[in-house]
Structure formats: C-alpha cells, structure tokens
Amino acid sequence: MAAQDVRADVQAQAAAALRDGTAAKQRVLQRDRAALTETISTANAKRDAQLQAMYRDHLPANVKAAEQKPGTRILMFASMSMTRTDMHGMMEAALADPRVTIEFIGGPRDGGVGALMHWLNDIAQGMKERPAIAINPPDFEKYHVAEVPYAVVVRDGAAVARVGGVVSPKWIDSQLATRDGDLGTYGRMSSVIEENMTAYLADRVKHFDWSGYTQRAVAGFWRGLAMPSVPHASTSETYQIDPTITVTHDIRTPDGIVLARAGQKVNPLDTAPIAETLLVFDASDADERAFARHQVQLAAGKPIVAMSTTVPATAGDGWATWRAWQAEVGTHLFAYLPAMAKRLNLTGSPSIVRQEGRLLTVQQIALPRKEAP
C-alpha cells in the first residue's frame, strides 16, 4: 500500500472516530439536559410549598405558639399605607390583647423589611414592649386581603369572622356576641403597598445567577485558605524532627479504658508511620516547580506527596493555575495547610521529609536564584 493510501486510510479512521465521539458527546449532553430539565421542573413544583413552609417555620415564637394553641385568634392585617395614628392604635390593641397578631405581606420595594421595621420602631416609640408582628404572605393570600386595616377572627383553626377598617378587639367581641361571618367595613381603608415576600423570593430564585454564583464561589475558594509563611531556603541543611509528645492528662475512651496516661511520651510514628516522601515547595515559583518535577521523576513511581506553601492569586482563574502547576510537576498537588505546618514546622522551601526510624529527617535545599535586575 502506498504511503499516501496509508495516510488517507488513517485520516478516514480519524474522521470516523471524531464523528463517533461527537455523536456520543451529543447523546450525553441530551441526557444531561433532560435530567437537568426534570430536576428544575420538580424544584419549581415544590418551590411555592417550600416558601410557604419557610414562613411558617420562621414565624416569631409567640406567633407560632398562638397558632398552635386552640381557641380564638385575631389576625390584624396592616400596611405602611395606614396612617401613623391607625398603626399606633393597632399596636396598642395587640399589646393589650394576647389573641392579636399583626401581619404584613412583606417590606416596601425600596428598603425591604429593614425599612418596614424602622417605620414600626418609629411608631412604637414610648411603648414598653413590642406587640406580636409577623411577615406572613400566606395569610394575605389565604384570606384575600388587599386593603387594610383588616381583621380575621380564627377559632380553632377556622375563620369565623372578618371586618375591615377596625382595630379594636373589644368592638369585634361585641359583634361576635350576636353574629359572625362578614361583619362589614368601617372607617378608613388603604391598599397594601408592600411587596409580597413570597413572590419576591420566588422571583429572586427564578432570576438568580446560579452560574455566576458558582463561578464566583469556585474562583473565591483560594481566598479562604490561610497559608503558613515559609520563606525560600537561604541555606541548605539536613536536620531531624522528633515528633514525640508528652501527654498532659489521661486520655480515656468513652467506656473508661485508658489510652494514654499523663506524663506518658507518645510518638505518632509508632502507630501511623509515614511511608511516603513529603515534598514541600513553593508552586508559584518556577525554580521550585522545576525542582519538584525533578524529584517526582527521581521517585520513579515510589509514593511521594507534593505540597505547595502557596496557592494561586485569586484575581485570575485559580483552579486553572493549580492544574497547570500539577501538570508541570507531574503529580497531584496538595496545599501545605497550617495543620501540617504545625507538625513539621519547616523553616524553608523546598524541603524533602522522610521517616527514618522514629524520627523525621528534613533535607532543606537552597536553590540557586537569579539576582533581580
């Protein structure tokens, strides 16, 4: 067969392999997309119920206790559209009658719940206590409340009466003595102006930038790592570390068996020997990466654990940088975190640590450095 025929045959095989690979990739993408679509659909179906449950779970303790207690409750629906006088009167009524809970649908679009609480605190000046107040959108939806003040009387979990424009529990009680149901509307009413917190959160969830959030979380991973300060070695030396510790107090198992007594000397290498060679270096430094790569090659398959005293700068793609360092060194790279630094207490990098008997031998190497121009 001629060389050009061989090349053509190879090219045809490569093209076929590429087509097969592309088709397989598309099948995987379609499968993953279908699975993701199903997951999102299921999540959306449960979202509203979860949001409703969230409000119930996070109601103030006194409000939740009142809901669970059999008997009569009076829900007074309010809004910042009410006059300060009416709002103050509702708060005083709620303080005087433990059956009353004041409910809001959410906070204003500008300022949110913080603005609502500031408004309420301003109105409540001079009051010794604060009444039971809850943000409870589900109740606004359940009782179809669009204008306030509005009161709903709930007895043993069922609504028995409702009235608009009234903030006096005593007046409500006087009417319930002879009638129930819709008691009518009295006094001033105003529209609810706050944003429905359930709808607000649902919209936030729907439009949340999950991709950007994930990318920011991944990129910011390195920012949270506290790395020990290990300078580049200025001198080469070899020394040994004795990891033996002295037990300061008796160590016992939960059933009372003594594992170690106070004053006893314990060498962790007796029970957890280190079979690997530890290679500690600054992976951000090209000279130390080259040194580490050479050590990995010399190990020729023998176990070696490479640890970097530095992590990538967070300004760029830290993970891409970390993978590039690993590829250059030729082995998996770990971070030389404070817990390990406390045990080894190395004074310079790069350093090679091996166990010899009951001691750790540290070989610290001062690499030749180019002088700065």
N, C-alpha and C positions, 0 to 999 in steps of 0.2 A: 504493500500500500504506500502511495506517495505521501511525502511529508504534508503537502497541502491537504490531502484527503484526511490525514490524521487530525490536522488542526480543525478541519471542518467538522469532523465527527465529534471532537471534544467540545467545539463551540455549540453544536446541536444538543449534546448531552447537558451542557451547562445551561443552555436556554430552557430545556425541558425541566431541569431541576429548579430553575428560577421560577418558572410558571407554576410548578407544583408547590413550591414554597410560598409563593404569593397567594395561591388559592387556599392553602392551609391557613395562612395568616388571616385571610378574609373570613374563613369559617370560624376561626377563634374569635375574631373581632365581633362577628354577628352574634355568636353565642354569648359573649360577654355583654354585648349591648342589650340583648334580650333579657339576660339575668338582671342587669342594672335597671332596665325599664320596669321589670316586675318588682324589684326591690323598692324603687321610687314610688310606684303605684301603691304598694302596700303601706309604705310610710305615709303617703298623703292621706290614705283612707283612715289611718289611725291618728293623724296629727290633731284634728279638731278634738277628738275624745281625750287625747293626752293633754291638750291645753286646758280643757275644761277641768280635768282631774288635777292639773297643776294648781289652778286657783283654789280648788277645794283643799288641797294638801297644804297650801301656804296661807290659808286664812289665819288671822290672829287667833291665839289660843282661846281667848274669851269668846270670840265669834264661833269658832268650831265647837266649843263646849255647848254654846247656846243652841246650835243646830242639832246636836245630838241629844239634847235634853228634851224629853216630852213636855208638852204644854204649849203656851201661846208665845209667839214671837212677832215683833212688829219690825218689818223691814222698811226703812225710810230711804228712798232713793233721792240723791242730791246731785247738783252740778254747780260749777263755778259761775253759771249763768244766773244763779239765785242772788238776791240782794244779801249784803252782809248781815242785815237785821234778821232775815229769814233763816240764814245759815246759822247764825248765833243762837236763835231760838231753837232750831233743830238739835244743835249740840247740847244745849241745856236740857232739852227734853230727854235726850239719850242718856245724859248723866243721871237724871232723876229716876229713870225707869230702866231697870236692867233687861227688860224684854226688847229694848230698841237697839237695832244695829243700823248705822248709817252706811250706805253703799254708794260707790262711784263706779262708773264704767271704765275709767282709766284716767290718764292725765291729759292736759292740753297738748295739741300738736307741737306747740313751741314751749319747750321746757319740761314736758313729760310729768311723771309722778313727782319729781322734785319740786316743780312749780306748784303742783296741787298741794303738797304738804306744806310748802312755805305759806300759801294762801290760808290754809286751815290753821296753822300755828299763829298767824297774824290775827285771825278772827278769835282764836281761843285765848288770847292774852287776858290774864286775870282769872282764868279758870284754874282751880287747884288740880284738877285731873283732866284727862282727855277721854272722850267717850269712845265706844267701840266703833271703829271705822274700818271698812274693808273695800278693796278694789275687787269687784265681783261681776264681771261682764255676763257670766252665765245667767245670773238672776235678772239682769236687764232684759235679756233675750227671752227668758222663761216667762216673765210677766208682762212682756211687750211694753216696756217703759220707754217713752220718747220725750215726755215732759215731766218736769219736777217743780216743786216737791211732790212726791207721790209715795203713798204708804200702802203696804200689803200686809195684812194680818194672816199669819200662818199658824194653824193649830194642829199639833201632832203631825206635822209634815205636809198638810194640805192648806191651800189658800182659802180662807173663808170670807174675806172682805178686802176691799180696796177703795182708796179715796184719793183724790187729787187736791193739792193746794192746802193740805192740813199737816201741821207738825205737832199737834197736841195729842198725846196718847189718852189723856183724860176724855177729850171730846170723842175719840174713836171708841173708847169703852162705853160712853153714854149711848152711842148709837147702836153698838152691838147688843145692848140690853133688849132691844126691840126688833132689830133687823140685821141682816148681813148681806153678803154679795157686793154689788157695786153701789157704794154709798154716794156717788156723785163727785162733783168737782166744786171746790170752794176757794176763793182767794186767787192770788196771782200764780200763774204757771209760766214756765220758760222752757225752752228747748235744751236738751242735753248737748253741750258743746265739746265735751272731751272726746278723745279718740278711743274707740273700742279697743281695749288692750288685747283681746283675743285676735281681732282682725289685724291689729298692728304686728303682733308677734308672728302670726301666720304669714303676713306679707314679708316680714324680715326673713323668715325661714325660706320662703319661696324665692326671694331675690338675693339670698346670701351668696357671697362669692366663695363657695367651698373650694374651688380650685386655687384661688388666690390665697385663701386661708391656709390650705395645705402647703402651698409653696413657701409662704412666709414662715410657717412652723418648721418646715424642713430646713430652710435657709438659716433660721434663727437658732437651730439646735446647738451650734457651737458656742453661741453667746452664753449659754447657761453652764458651760463647763469651766470649773475653776481648776486651772492647771498650776502645778508647783513650778517654782522658778529654779531651773537647772542651767547654769551657765555652760558655755563651751569650755571643755577642759583646756587649761593652760599648760598643764604638765602631765606627763604620762606616769602612772604609778599603778602598783598592784597591792591590794590590801584585803583583809578578811573581815567579815562581819559575823559576829556570834549572835544568832537570833534568840538565844536563851533568855527567858523572862523569869522573874520571881513572882510567884502567886502571892497577892496581898491579903486574900481572905479565902476561906474554904469555898470550893465550888462543888455544889451538890446537884444531883438530878432531882426532878420533882418528887420522886419517891424516897429521897433522903440518902441515896448512895453517894459517897464522897468520891469525886473525880480527881480532885487535887486539894491539898491542904495548904493553908497559909504558910509561907516561907519556902515551899517546895519550888525547885527550879525546873522549868519545863522548856524543852527545845522542840518547837513545832516540826522541825525536820525529822524527828524520830517517828512521827505518825503521818506526816504529809511531806515526803521527800520531793524535791524538785528535779524531775528527770530532764526538763528542757533547759536549753541555754537561753538566758534572758539577754536581749539586745535592746539597750535603751539609747535612743539618739534623737536628734532634732530633725524631724522630717521636713521642716521648712527650709533647711539648709542643704544646698546641692552637694557640698562636700560630704556631709554626714549621710545623705542618701546614697551616694556612691560607695561610701564605706560600708553601709548596711547591706547594700546589694552584694558586695564582695563577700561579706560574712555569710550571707544566705547561700551563696554559691559554694563557699568552702564547706558549709554544713552538709552538702550533698545528700539532702533528704533526711538528715537527722533532725529531731524536734528542736525548733527554735521559735521563741516568742519575741516578736518585734514590737516595741512600744515607743511611741513618739512623745517627747516632752512638750510639744507644741501642737496646736490644731490650726486649721485654716482660718484666715481672716474672714469675718462674717460679711464683709462688703460684697464679695462675689459668691459664686456657687461653691460653697464649702465642700459639699459631697463630691463634686466633680474633681476638686483639688485632692481630696483624700483618696479617691480612687486612682488618680494619676500617681500619687506618691506610692500607693500599694503596688501598682503595676511596675513602677520603676524599681522598687526594692525587690519585688518578686515574691512577696509573701503577704499574708494577712497582717494588717496593722492595727494595733490597739493603742488606746490613749494611756499615757503614764499618769494616772489619776492620783489624787492625794493619798488615798488609802494605800496604794502600792508604794508611793514615795515615802510614806511614813515608815514602812517596813524596811525599805532599802536605804533611804537617806543618802542617795548618791550626790556627790559634790560636783560632778562634771559629766559632760556628754561629748562623744559617745562612750558608753561603758558596756562591758560584757560581764555577766554574772553567771557563775556556775556553782553548783553544790559540790563541795569536797568534804566528805565525812560529815561532821556535824556543824560545819561552817560554810559560809558563802564566800567565795573568792571573787573579788571585783577587779577587773582589769580596765583601768581608765586610760583612754588614748587621747593624746593631744595631736590633733590633725594639723598638718601644715596649712597655714592660712595665707591667702594673698593679702598683701597690705593694701589698705584703702588708698585710692589715688588722691 
